[in-house]
Each structure stands twice: as structure tokens, then as C-alpha cells.
Amino acid sequence: MKLHLKLFTLLALALVSFSWPARCAEQHPPPARALLAQPFNEQTWATLIKSGPRPAAYMFTTTYCSVCPAVFQEVRRATQHRRVRPELIVVMMDAEGPSALRHASHFQGMTQFFTFDGYEPAIRSAIDPSWRNITPYVVLIDATGGIQRGIGAPSAQSLQRWLQ
């Protein structure tokens, strides 16, 4: 009897160990594409405004912004059931390279990732001269190029207007 119990236990453990990687893959699918941090300098914003994706949400964040991931997920949830999904772009203001990529994992679902490359106050001023470095700073650009800017989570009304 003890032999049967031991064999049964070993068989059960073997089945669990062989099926565990498959279950993990189902729960955490691999990213659709490799994430690369693109440089964001003083000229980048003007280029994106002129010829960037539409509609798009830009979230300007820092490594120490504790509410930024939750605000990003709110914006992402608003787009989940759309036939055409907008670009969800994160711009990290205070980290580069591997450090920035470590923090990028907090923004699941983003479609592009930028990091500031240059003098941060000058880049911020190119985006919005009245912005005082409070994050999250969210810019929603609708399909026609209309722009909404704000600090913190956009209101439901703003999100609806953006997605029309």
C-alpha cells in the first residue's frame, strides 16, 4: 500500500511539473513585440504632434510616480473594447536604458516607450510651457488631432470625447 501511495505521489508530481510551464505560458503570454526605449528630445513632441499616431494617449511619468501605473491602466481599460485601439505611449522622464525598461513593466499594454534624452526642463517646455513637472501628465490626441492635456487620471467625459 505504501508503495502504491509513493508511486501515485511521484506520478502526480511529475504531471504537475510537466504541465506547470504550459499553465504559466497561458497566464502570461509573451509580449507581441520586443519593447525598445526610443529617445525623446526637444524636437520629438513637435514631430509626434504633426505626424504621430491618431488617436493616441501619451503618459509622461517618472520612476517614482506611484499612481502612474494605475492611471495608465484606467486609460487602457477605456480602449479595450474598441474596434480600432489607440496607441498607448509612455514617456519615462527620469530613467534611461535598462533602468527605464525595468520600470516599463508597470505599464502593461503600452504600444510605444520613450525616454527623455536631453535637458529635461527644455523637453518639458517643448511639450507644454505651463507644465510644472507633476506626473502623471496625460495628453490625449483624438483621431482628428484634437488635444486634451491634464495631470492625473482623465475624466470619463474626457476619455469618451477622445475616443469618439
SERO-4910 file (N, C-alpha, C, O; in steps of 0.05 Angstrom, whole numbers):
BEGIN
 pado doro    nc1    nc2    nc3   cac1   cac2   cac3    cc1    cc2    cc3    oc1    oc2    oc3
  Met    A     16    -24      0      0      0      0     17     25      0     12     44    -15
  Lys    A     38     25     17     56     49     18     70     53     -9     74     75    -18
  Leu    A     77     30    -23     89     32    -49     71     45    -69     80     62    -85
  His    A     45     38    -69     26     50    -87     23     80    -81     20     96   -100
  Leu    A     22     87    -56     19    115    -49     43    131    -58     41    153    -68
  Lys    A     67    119    -55     92    133    -64     91    136    -94     98    158   -105
  Leu    A     84    115   -109     83    116   -138     62    137   -147     67    153   -165
  Phe    A     39    137   -134     18    156   -141     28    185   -136     23    203   -152
  Thr    A     41    189   -114     52    216   -107     73    225   -128     72    248   -137
  Leu    A     91    207   -135    111    213   -155     98    219   -182    106    238   -196
  Leu    A     78    204   -190     64    208   -215     50    235   -215     51    250   -235
  Ala    A     37    242   -193     23    267   -191     43    290   -193     37    310   -206
  Leu    A     65    288   -179     85    309   -180     97    313   -208    101    335   -217
  Ala    A    101    290   -222    111    291   -249     91    305   -267     99    322   -284
  Leu    A     66    299   -265     46    312   -282     44    342   -276     42    358   -295
  Val    A     45    349   -251     44    378   -244     68    392   -255     66    414   -266
  Ser    A     92    380   -252    116    394   -260    117    397   -291    128    416   -301
  Phe    A    106    377   -305    106    379   -335     85    399   -344     89    411   -365
  Ser    A     63    401   -331     42    419   -340     45    448   -330     33    466   -341
  Trp    A     61    452   -309     64    479   -297     74    499   -317     62    521   -319
  Pro    A     95    494   -333    104    514   -352     83    521   -373     80    544   -381
  Ala    A     67    502   -381     45    508   -400     24    526   -388     15    544   -401
  Arg    A     17    522   -363     -2    539   -349      9    567   -347     -5    587   -350
  Cys    A     35    570   -340     47    596   -337     46    611   -363     41    635   -364
  Ala    A     52    597   -385     52    610   -411     24    620   -418     21    641   -430
  Glu    A      3    605   -410    -25    614   -416    -31    639   -399    -44    657   -410
  Gln    A    -22    640   -375    -29    662   -357    -13    687   -364    -22    709   -360
  His    A     11    684   -374     29    706   -380     39    703   -408     62    694   -413
  Pro    A     23    711   -429     32    708   -456     56    725   -461     59    747   -449
  Pro    A     74    717   -479     97    733   -486     89    759   -499     68    760   -512
  Pro    A    105    780   -496     97    805   -509     96    802   -539    111    786   -551
  Ala    A     78    817   -552     75    815   -581    100    824   -596    106    813   -617
  Arg    A    114    843   -585    138    853   -598    158    861   -576    150    868   -554
  Ala    A    183    862   -584    203    870   -565    200    900   -558    195    916   -576
  Leu    A    203    907   -534    200    934   -525    227    948   -527    247    939   -515
  Leu    A    227    970   -541    252    986   -544    246   1014   -534    225   1025   -539
  Ala    A    265   1025   -519    262   1052   -510    273   1071   -531    296   1069   -539
  Gln    A    255   1088   -541    263   1107   -562    270   1134   -548    258   1141   -528
  Pro    A    289   1149   -559    296   1174   -547    274   1196   -552    262   1197   -574
  Phe    A    270   1212   -532    250   1234   -534    265   1260   -527    272   1264   -504
  Asn    A    270   1276   -547    285   1301   -543    267   1325   -548    242   1322   -550
  Glu    A    278   1349   -550    262   1373   -553    246   1375   -579    226   1388   -580
  Gln    A    255   1361   -599    241   1361   -625    221   1339   -628    204   1340   -645
  Thr    A    222   1319   -611    205   1295   -614    175   1302   -612    159   1293   -628
  Trp    A    168   1319   -593    140   1325   -589    127   1339   -613    105   1332   -622
  Ala    A    141   1358   -625    131   1372   -649    127   1352   -672    107   1354   -686
  Thr    A    145   1333   -675    143   1312   -695    118   1294   -690    103   1288   -708
  Leu    A    115   1286   -665     92   1269   -658     65   1283   -662     46   1272   -671
  Ile    A     65   1309   -654     40   1324   -658     33   1327   -688     10   1325   -695
  Lys    A     54   1331   -704     50   1336   -732     43   1310   -747     24   1309   -764
  Ser    A     57   1288   -741     54   1264   -757     53   1238   -741     57   1216   -752
  Gly    A     48   1240   -715     46   1216   -698     20   1201   -701      3   1210   -716
  Pro    A     18   1179   -688     -7   1163   -690    -31   1177   -679    -30   1194   -661
  Arg    A    -54   1171   -691    -80   1182   -682   -100   1159   -681   -100   1142   -699
  Pro    A   -117   1157   -662   -115   1170   -636    -92   1159   -619    -83   1136   -624
  Ala    A    -84   1174   -600    -61   1165   -583    -63   1178   -555    -73   1200   -552
  Ala    A    -54   1163   -536    -52   1173   -508    -22   1173   -501     -9   1153   -504
  Tyr    A    -13   1195   -491     15   1198   -482     15   1202   -452      2   1220   -442
  Met    A     29   1185   -438     32   1188   -409     61   1194   -403     79   1178   -408
  Phe    A     65   1218   -392     92   1226   -383     94   1219   -353     77   1227   -337
  Thr    A    114   1203   -347    116   1192   -320    145   1192   -310    163   1199   -325
  Thr    A    148   1185   -285    175   1183   -273    176   1156   -258    156   1143   -254
  Thr    A    200   1148   -251    204   1123   -237    191   1123   -209    184   1102   -199
  Tyr    A    188   1147   -197    178   1149   -170    148   1155   -169    137   1159   -148
  Cys    A    134   1156   -192    106   1163   -193     90   1138   -185     88   1119   -200
  Ser    A     79   1138   -161     65   1115   -151     37   1111   -163     27   1088   -164
  Val    A     24   1132   -173     -3   1129   -184     -3   1126   -214    -23   1119   -226
  Cys    A     20   1130   -227     21   1129   -256     12   1102   -268     -3   1103   -287
  Pro    A     21   1079   -258     12   1054   -270    -18   1051   -268    -31   1041   -287
  Ala    A    -31   1059   -246    -60   1057   -243    -74   1075   -263    -95   1067   -274
  Val    A    -64   1099   -266    -76   1118   -285    -73   1107   -314    -92   1108   -330
  Phe    A    -50   1096   -320    -46   1084   -346    -66   1061   -351    -78   1060   -373
  Gln    A    -71   1044   -331    -90   1022   -334   -118   1033   -338   -134   1020   -352
  Glu    A   -125   1055   -325   -152   1067   -330   -155   1075   -359   -176   1069   -371
  Val    A   -135   1088   -370   -137   1096   -398   -138   1071   -416   -153   1070   -435
  Arg    A   -122   1051   -409   -121   1026   -425   -148   1012   -424   -158   1003   -445
  Arg    A   -161   1011   -401   -187    998   -398   -208   1012   -416   -225    999   -427
  Ala    A   -206   1038   -418   -225   1053   -434   -223   1046   -464   -241   1050   -479
  Thr    A   -200   1035   -472   -195   1029   -500   -199    999   -507   -199    992   -530
  Gln    A   -203    982   -487   -202    953   -491   -223    943   -510   -218    924   -525
  His    A   -247    954   -511   -268    943   -527   -272    959   -553   -294    957   -565
  Arg    A   -253    974   -560   -254    990   -585   -246    972   -609   -227    956   -607
  Arg    A   -259    976   -631   -252    962   -655   -223    970   -664   -207    953   -670
  Val    A   -218    996   -664   -191   1006   -670   -180   1017   -644   -191   1036   -633
  Arg    A   -159   1005   -635   -147   1013   -609   -127   1036   -614   -110   1034   -632
  Pro    A   -128   1056   -597   -109   1078   -599    -81   1069   -590    -78   1049   -576
  Glu    A    -61   1084   -598    -34   1079   -588    -33   1088   -559    -44   1109   -552
  Leu    A    -21   1073   -542    -17   1079   -514     13   1082   -509     28   1062   -508
  Ile    A     22   1107   -507     50   1113   -507     59   1123   -480     47   1141   -468
  Val    A     81   1112   -470     92   1120   -444    118   1134   -449    135   1124   -464
  Val    A    122   1157   -435    147   1171   -437    159   1173   -409    148   1187   -392
  Met    A    181   1160   -405    195   1160   -379    214   1183   -378    232   1186   -395
  Met    A    211   1200   -358    226   1225   -357    252   1224   -343    270   1241   -347
  Asp    A    256   1204   -325    279   1205   -308    296   1180   -308    311   1175   -289
  Ala    A    294   1163   -328    310   1139   -329    316   1132   -358    301   1140   -376
  Glu    A    338   1119   -362    346   1111   -389    355   1081   -388    360   1070   -367
  Gly    A    357   1070   -411    368   1043   -414    354   1022   -398    330   1022   -395
  Pro    A    370   1003   -386    359    981   -371    341    990   -347    321    977   -341
  Ser    A    349   1012   -335    333   1022   -312    305   1030   -322    285   1024   -309
  Ala    A    303   1044   -344    277   1051   -355    261   1027   -363    237   1026   -358
  Leu    A    274   1007   -375    260    983   -383    249    968   -359    228    955   -361
  Arg    A    263    968   -337    253    955   -312    227    969   -303    208    955   -295
  His    A    225    995   -305    201   1009   -297    179   1007   -318    156   1010   -312
  Ala    A    186   1001   -343    167    998   -364    147    975   -359    125    976   -368
  Ser    A    156    956   -343    139    933   -338    114    940   -322     95    925   -321
  His    A    113    964   -310     90    973   -296     67    983   -314     45    989   -305
  Phe    A     73    985   -340     54    996   -359     47    975   -380     52    979   -404
  Gln    A     35    953   -371     28    932   -389      7    941   -409    -13    954   -402
  Gly    A     12    936   -435     -7    944   -455      2    969   -471    -11    977   -490
  Met    A     25    981   -463     34   1004   -478     43    995   -506     52    972   -509
  Thr    A     41   1013   -525     48   1006   -553     75   1018   -561     88   1008   -579
  Gln    A     83   1040   -547    109   1052   -552    120   1062   -526    105   1068   -507
  Phe    A    147   1063   -524    160   1071   -500    183   1090   -507    200   1084   -523
  Phe    A    183   1114   -495    203   1134   -499    217   1141   -472    205   1137   -451
  Thr    A    241   1150   -474    255   1161   -450    266   1188   -458    276   1192   -480
  Phe    A    265   1207   -439    276   1234   -444    306   1231   -450    321   1216   -438
  Asp    A    314   1246   -470    342   1246   -479    350   1275   -483    347   1287   -505
  Gly    A    361   1287   -462    369   1315   -463    362   1329   -438    358   1317   -417
  Tyr    A    362   1355   -439    357   1372   -416    327   1372   -410    311   1383   -424
  Glu    A    320   1359   -388    292   1353   -381    274   1378   -380    252   1377   -391
  Pro    A    282   1400   -367    264   1424   -367    259   1435   -396    237   1444   -401
  Ala    A    278   1433   -413    274   1443   -440    255   1424   -456    239   1434   -471
  Ile    A    257   1398   -451    239   1379   -464    211   1384   -454    192   1385   -470
  Arg    A    208   1387   -428    182   1392   -416    169   1417   -427    145   1418   -433
  Ser    A    185   1438   -430    176   1463   -440    167   1461   -469    148   1474   -478
  Ala    A    180   1444   -485    172   1439   -513    145   1425   -514    130   1428   -533
  Ile    A    139   1409   -494    113   1395   -493     91   1414   -484     70   1415   -497
  Asp    A     96   1428   -463     76   1447   -452     91   1466   -433     99   1458   -411
  Pro    A     94   1491   -441    109   1510   -424     97   1515   -396    111   1523   -378
  Ser    A     71   1509   -393     58   1514   -367     59   1489   -349     51   1490   -326
  Trp    A     69   1467   -360     71   1442   -344     94   1444   -324    116   1451   -331
  Arg    A     87   1439   -298    107   1442   -277    118   1416   -266    123   1414   -242
  Asn    A    121   1396   -283    134   1371   -275    118   1355   -255    130   1341   -238
  Ile    A     92   1356   -257     75   1339   -240     66   1316   -257     57   1319   -280
  Thr    A     68   1292   -246     60   1268   -261     38   1253   -246     35   1255   -222
  Pro    A     23   1237   -261     24   1233   -290     13   1257   -305     -8   1268   -298
  Tyr    A     27   1264   -326     17   1284   -345      7   1269   -369     23   1255   -383
  Val    A    -19   1271   -375    -31   1255   -396    -40   1273   -419    -53   1294   -414
  Val    A    -33   1266   -443    -42   1280   -467    -57   1260   -484    -47   1240   -492
  Leu    A    -82   1267   -490    -99   1251   -507   -102   1265   -534   -110   1288   -535
  Ile    A    -95   1252   -556    -97   1263   -582   -118   1246   -597   -114   1222   -601
  Asp    A   -140   1259   -605   -161   1243   -618   -155   1239   -648   -134   1247   -658
  Ala    A   -173   1225   -662   -169   1218   -690   -166   1242   -708   -154   1240   -729
  Thr    A   -178   1265   -700   -176   1289   -717   -153   1307   -709   -148   1328   -722
  Gly    A   -137   1300   -689   -115   1316   -680   -121   1334   -656   -104   1349   -647
  Gly    A   -146   1333   -646   -154   1349   -623   -138   1339   -598   -134   1315   -595
  Ile    A   -130   1358   -582   -112   1352   -559   -126   1359   -533   -137   1381   -530
  Gln    A   -124   1340   -514   -133   1345   -486   -108   1340   -469    -95   1320   -472
  Arg    A   -103   1357   -450    -80   1354   -432    -89   1355   -403   -109   1369   -397
  Gly    A    -76   1340   -386    -83   1341   -358    -64   1326   -340    -48   1310   -349
  Ile    A    -66   1333   -315    -50   1319   -294    -68   1300   -280    -90   1307   -272
  Gly    A    -59   1275   -277    -75   1255   -264    -92   1240   -284    -88   1241   -308
  Ala    A   -111   1225   -273   -129   1209   -290   -149   1226   -305   -161   1244   -294
  Pro    A   -151   1221   -331   -171   1236   -347   -199   1228   -337   -204   1205   -329
  Ser    A   -218   1246   -339   -245   1241   -331   -258   1222   -351   -248   1220   -374
  Ala    A   -279   1209   -344   -294   1192   -362   -304   1208   -386   -304   1198   -409
  Gln    A   -311   1232   -382   -320   1250   -403   -297   1256   -423   -301   1256   -447
  Ser    A   -274   1261   -412   -250   1266   -430   -244   1241   -446   -238   1243   -470
  Leu    A   -244   1218   -434   -238   1193   -448   -259   1188   -470   -252   1180   -492
  Gln    A   -284   1193   -464   -305   1189   -484   -302   1208   -507   -304   1200   -530
  Arg    A   -296   1233   -502   -291   1253   -522   -267   1245   -540   -268   1248   -564
  Trp    A   -246   1235   -527   -222   1227   -541   -228   1204   -560   -217   1202   -582
  Leu    A   -244   1185   -552   -249   1161   -567   -271   1163   -588   -276   1144   -602
  Gln    A   -285   1186   -590   -306   1189   -610   -295   1189   -638   -311   1191   -657
***
